[in-house]
Amino acid sequence: MAEVPRYQSGGSQRYGFTYEYDAAHNRTRMRREAAAGTETESAYYAYDEANALTRKFLQPAGEATYYYY
């Protein structure tokens, strides 16, 4: 898992990203937070045996979008 926070000039967190990866280093999840602990968007990824992206599920607040490749 990797976390990438972004801060305002005053030092408070503006937003942050958290990423999760599988054993082949493919991103399996992305989570965006508007403030510490407040999720605004999530994305989930699926891959085939050749590690090619096959699906992406995007869930911004209150919506869900599916992409198939």
Chimera marker file (.cmm) of the C-alpha trace (Angstrom):
<marker_set name="trace">
<marker id="1" x="0.000" y="0.000" z="0.000" r="1" g="1" b="0" radius="0.5"/>
<marker id="2" x="1.211" y="3.520" z="-0.777" r="1" g="1" b="0" radius="0.5"/>
<marker id="3" x="-0.132" y="6.805" z="0.569" r="1" g="1" b="0" radius="0.5"/>
<marker id="4" x="0.341" y="10.138" z="-1.188" r="1" g="1" b="0" radius="0.5"/>
<marker id="5" x="-0.986" y="13.093" z="0.855" r="1" g="1" b="0" radius="0.5"/>
<marker id="6" x="-1.140" y="16.660" z="-0.472" r="1" g="1" b="0" radius="0.5"/>
<marker id="7" x="-1.040" y="19.567" z="1.947" r="1" g="1" b="0" radius="0.5"/>
<marker id="8" x="-2.062" y="23.201" z="1.920" r="1" g="1" b="0" radius="0.5"/>
<marker id="9" x="0.583" y="25.816" z="2.664" r="1" g="1" b="0" radius="0.5"/>
<marker id="10" x="-0.690" y="25.975" z="6.268" r="1" g="1" b="0" radius="0.5"/>
<marker id="11" x="0.109" y="22.291" z="6.783" r="1" g="1" b="0" radius="0.5"/>
<marker id="12" x="-3.421" y="20.832" z="6.829" r="1" g="1" b="0" radius="0.5"/>
<marker id="13" x="-4.168" y="17.947" z="4.464" r="1" g="1" b="0" radius="0.5"/>
<marker id="14" x="-5.978" y="19.112" z="1.325" r="1" g="1" b="0" radius="0.5"/>
<marker id="15" x="-6.435" y="15.645" z="-0.149" r="1" g="1" b="0" radius="0.5"/>
<marker id="16" x="-4.658" y="12.323" z="-0.252" r="1" g="1" b="0" radius="0.5"/>
<marker id="17" x="-4.469" y="9.145" z="-2.292" r="1" g="1" b="0" radius="0.5"/>
<marker id="18" x="-4.004" y="5.580" z="-1.087" r="1" g="1" b="0" radius="0.5"/>
<marker id="19" x="-3.028" y="2.862" z="-3.565" r="1" g="1" b="0" radius="0.5"/>
<marker id="20" x="-3.030" y="-0.936" z="-3.224" r="1" g="1" b="0" radius="0.5"/>
<marker id="21" x="-1.142" y="-3.305" z="-5.537" r="1" g="1" b="0" radius="0.5"/>
<marker id="22" x="-1.158" y="-7.040" z="-6.272" r="1" g="1" b="0" radius="0.5"/>
<marker id="23" x="1.883" y="-9.340" z="-6.340" r="1" g="1" b="0" radius="0.5"/>
<marker id="24" x="2.597" y="-8.347" z="-9.983" r="1" g="1" b="0" radius="0.5"/>
<marker id="25" x="2.641" y="-4.642" z="-8.982" r="1" g="1" b="0" radius="0.5"/>
<marker id="26" x="-0.652" y="-3.881" z="-10.727" r="1" g="1" b="0" radius="0.5"/>
<marker id="27" x="-2.745" y="-1.236" z="-9.003" r="1" g="1" b="0" radius="0.5"/>
<marker id="28" x="-5.842" y="-2.925" z="-7.582" r="1" g="1" b="0" radius="0.5"/>
<marker id="29" x="-7.380" y="-0.039" z="-5.654" r="1" g="1" b="0" radius="0.5"/>
<marker id="30" x="-7.190" y="3.722" z="-5.464" r="1" g="1" b="0" radius="0.5"/>
<marker id="31" x="-8.819" y="5.741" z="-2.696" r="1" g="1" b="0" radius="0.5"/>
<marker id="32" x="-9.004" y="9.543" z="-2.665" r="1" g="1" b="0" radius="0.5"/>
<marker id="33" x="-9.696" y="11.452" z="0.527" r="1" g="1" b="0" radius="0.5"/>
<marker id="34" x="-10.763" y="15.117" z="0.578" r="1" g="1" b="0" radius="0.5"/>
<marker id="35" x="-9.568" y="15.429" z="4.169" r="1" g="1" b="0" radius="0.5"/>
<marker id="36" x="-8.002" y="12.865" z="6.459" r="1" g="1" b="0" radius="0.5"/>
<marker id="37" x="-10.470" y="9.959" z="6.651" r="1" g="1" b="0" radius="0.5"/>
<marker id="38" x="-13.160" y="11.447" z="4.339" r="1" g="1" b="0" radius="0.5"/>
<marker id="39" x="-13.333" y="9.306" z="1.169" r="1" g="1" b="0" radius="0.5"/>
<marker id="40" x="-14.505" y="11.118" z="-1.978" r="1" g="1" b="0" radius="0.5"/>
<marker id="41" x="-13.636" y="8.588" z="-4.670" r="1" g="1" b="0" radius="0.5"/>
<marker id="42" x="-12.574" y="4.952" z="-5.022" r="1" g="1" b="0" radius="0.5"/>
<marker id="43" x="-11.471" y="2.904" z="-8.009" r="1" g="1" b="0" radius="0.5"/>
<marker id="44" x="-10.922" y="-0.836" z="-8.278" r="1" g="1" b="0" radius="0.5"/>
<marker id="45" x="-8.963" y="-2.511" z="-11.084" r="1" g="1" b="0" radius="0.5"/>
<marker id="46" x="-8.912" y="-6.076" z="-12.504" r="1" g="1" b="0" radius="0.5"/>
<marker id="47" x="-6.310" y="-7.676" z="-14.764" r="1" g="1" b="0" radius="0.5"/>
<marker id="48" x="-6.040" y="-10.803" z="-16.902" r="1" g="1" b="0" radius="0.5"/>
<marker id="49" x="-3.272" y="-13.434" z="-16.744" r="1" g="1" b="0" radius="0.5"/>
<marker id="50" x="-1.027" y="-11.248" z="-18.970" r="1" g="1" b="0" radius="0.5"/>
<marker id="51" x="-1.446" y="-8.334" z="-16.505" r="1" g="1" b="0" radius="0.5"/>
<marker id="52" x="-3.492" y="-6.322" z="-18.987" r="1" g="1" b="0" radius="0.5"/>
<marker id="53" x="-6.204" y="-4.130" z="-17.476" r="1" g="1" b="0" radius="0.5"/>
<marker id="54" x="-9.627" y="-5.701" z="-18.079" r="1" g="1" b="0" radius="0.5"/>
<marker id="55" x="-11.976" y="-3.759" z="-15.772" r="1" g="1" b="0" radius="0.5"/>
<marker id="56" x="-12.120" y="-0.555" z="-13.814" r="1" g="1" b="0" radius="0.5"/>
<marker id="57" x="-14.840" y="0.276" z="-11.311" r="1" g="1" b="0" radius="0.5"/>
<marker id="58" x="-15.013" y="3.950" z="-10.368" r="1" g="1" b="0" radius="0.5"/>
<marker id="59" x="-17.145" y="5.105" z="-7.471" r="1" g="1" b="0" radius="0.5"/>
<marker id="60" x="-17.271" y="8.822" z="-6.847" r="1" g="1" b="0" radius="0.5"/>
<marker id="61" x="-19.573" y="9.926" z="-4.052" r="1" g="1" b="0" radius="0.5"/>
<marker id="62" x="-23.019" y="8.478" z="-4.790" r="1" g="1" b="0" radius="0.5"/>
<marker id="63" x="-22.273" y="7.102" z="-8.278" r="1" g="1" b="0" radius="0.5"/>
<marker id="64" x="-20.773" y="3.981" z="-9.815" r="1" g="1" b="0" radius="0.5"/>
<marker id="65" x="-19.176" y="3.643" z="-13.266" r="1" g="1" b="0" radius="0.5"/>
<marker id="66" x="-17.865" y="0.426" z="-14.805" r="1" g="1" b="0" radius="0.5"/>
<marker id="67" x="-15.294" y="0.297" z="-17.629" r="1" g="1" b="0" radius="0.5"/>
<marker id="68" x="-14.466" y="-2.909" z="-19.541" r="1" g="1" b="0" radius="0.5"/>
<marker id="69" x="-11.376" y="-3.178" z="-21.745" r="1" g="1" b="0" radius="0.5"/>
<link id1="1" id2="2" r="1" g="1" b="0" radius="0.2"/>
<link id1="2" id2="3" r="1" g="1" b="0" radius="0.2"/>
<link id1="3" id2="4" r="1" g="1" b="0" radius="0.2"/>
<link id1="4" id2="5" r="1" g="1" b="0" radius="0.2"/>
<link id1="5" id2="6" r="1" g="1" b="0" radius="0.2"/>
<link id1="6" id2="7" r="1" g="1" b="0" radius="0.2"/>
<link id1="7" id2="8" r="1" g="1" b="0" radius="0.2"/>
<link id1="8" id2="9" r="1" g="1" b="0" radius="0.2"/>
<link id1="9" id2="10" r="1" g="1" b="0" radius="0.2"/>
<link id1="10" id2="11" r="1" g="1" b="0" radius="0.2"/>
<link id1="11" id2="12" r="1" g="1" b="0" radius="0.2"/>
<link id1="12" id2="13" r="1" g="1" b="0" radius="0.2"/>
<link id1="13" id2="14" r="1" g="1" b="0" radius="0.2"/>
<link id1="14" id2="15" r="1" g="1" b="0" radius="0.2"/>
<link id1="15" id2="16" r="1" g="1" b="0" radius="0.2"/>
<link id1="16" id2="17" r="1" g="1" b="0" radius="0.2"/>
<link id1="17" id2="18" r="1" g="1" b="0" radius="0.2"/>
<link id1="18" id2="19" r="1" g="1" b="0" radius="0.2"/>
<link id1="19" id2="20" r="1" g="1" b="0" radius="0.2"/>
<link id1="20" id2="21" r="1" g="1" b="0" radius="0.2"/>
<link id1="21" id2="22" r="1" g="1" b="0" radius="0.2"/>
<link id1="22" id2="23" r="1" g="1" b="0" radius="0.2"/>
<link id1="23" id2="24" r="1" g="1" b="0" radius="0.2"/>
<link id1="24" id2="25" r="1" g="1" b="0" radius="0.2"/>
<link id1="25" id2="26" r="1" g="1" b="0" radius="0.2"/>
<link id1="26" id2="27" r="1" g="1" b="0" radius="0.2"/>
<link id1="27" id2="28" r="1" g="1" b="0" radius="0.2"/>
<link id1="28" id2="29" r="1" g="1" b="0" radius="0.2"/>
<link id1="29" id2="30" r="1" g="1" b="0" radius="0.2"/>
<link id1="30" id2="31" r="1" g="1" b="0" radius="0.2"/>
<link id1="31" id2="32" r="1" g="1" b="0" radius="0.2"/>
<link id1="32" id2="33" r="1" g="1" b="0" radius="0.2"/>
<link id1="33" id2="34" r="1" g="1" b="0" radius="0.2"/>
<link id1="34" id2="35" r="1" g="1" b="0" radius="0.2"/>
<link id1="35" id2="36" r="1" g="1" b="0" radius="0.2"/>
<link id1="36" id2="37" r="1" g="1" b="0" radius="0.2"/>
<link id1="37" id2="38" r="1" g="1" b="0" radius="0.2"/>
<link id1="38" id2="39" r="1" g="1" b="0" radius="0.2"/>
<link id1="39" id2="40" r="1" g="1" b="0" radius="0.2"/>
<link id1="40" id2="41" r="1" g="1" b="0" radius="0.2"/>
<link id1="41" id2="42" r="1" g="1" b="0" radius="0.2"/>
<link id1="42" id2="43" r="1" g="1" b="0" radius="0.2"/>
<link id1="43" id2="44" r="1" g="1" b="0" radius="0.2"/>
<link id1="44" id2="45" r="1" g="1" b="0" radius="0.2"/>
<link id1="45" id2="46" r="1" g="1" b="0" radius="0.2"/>
<link id1="46" id2="47" r="1" g="1" b="0" radius="0.2"/>
<link id1="47" id2="48" r="1" g="1" b="0" radius="0.2"/>
<link id1="48" id2="49" r="1" g="1" b="0" radius="0.2"/>
<link id1="49" id2="50" r="1" g="1" b="0" radius="0.2"/>
<link id1="50" id2="51" r="1" g="1" b="0" radius="0.2"/>
<link id1="51" id2="52" r="1" g="1" b="0" radius="0.2"/>
<link id1="52" id2="53" r="1" g="1" b="0" radius="0.2"/>
<link id1="53" id2="54" r="1" g="1" b="0" radius="0.2"/>
<link id1="54" id2="55" r="1" g="1" b="0" radius="0.2"/>
<link id1="55" id2="56" r="1" g="1" b="0" radius="0.2"/>
<link id1="56" id2="57" r="1" g="1" b="0" radius="0.2"/>
<link id1="57" id2="58" r="1" g="1" b="0" radius="0.2"/>
<link id1="58" id2="59" r="1" g="1" b="0" radius="0.2"/>
<link id1="59" id2="60" r="1" g="1" b="0" radius="0.2"/>
<link id1="60" id2="61" r="1" g="1" b="0" radius="0.2"/>
<link id1="61" id2="62" r="1" g="1" b="0" radius="0.2"/>
<link id1="62" id2="63" r="1" g="1" b="0" radius="0.2"/>
<link id1="63" id2="64" r="1" g="1" b="0" radius="0.2"/>
<link id1="64" id2="65" r="1" g="1" b="0" radius="0.2"/>
<link id1="65" id2="66" r="1" g="1" b="0" radius="0.2"/>
<link id1="66" id2="67" r="1" g="1" b="0" radius="0.2"/>
<link id1="67" id2="68" r="1" g="1" b="0" radius="0.2"/>
<link id1="68" id2="69" r="1" g="1" b="0" radius="0.2"/>
</marker_set>
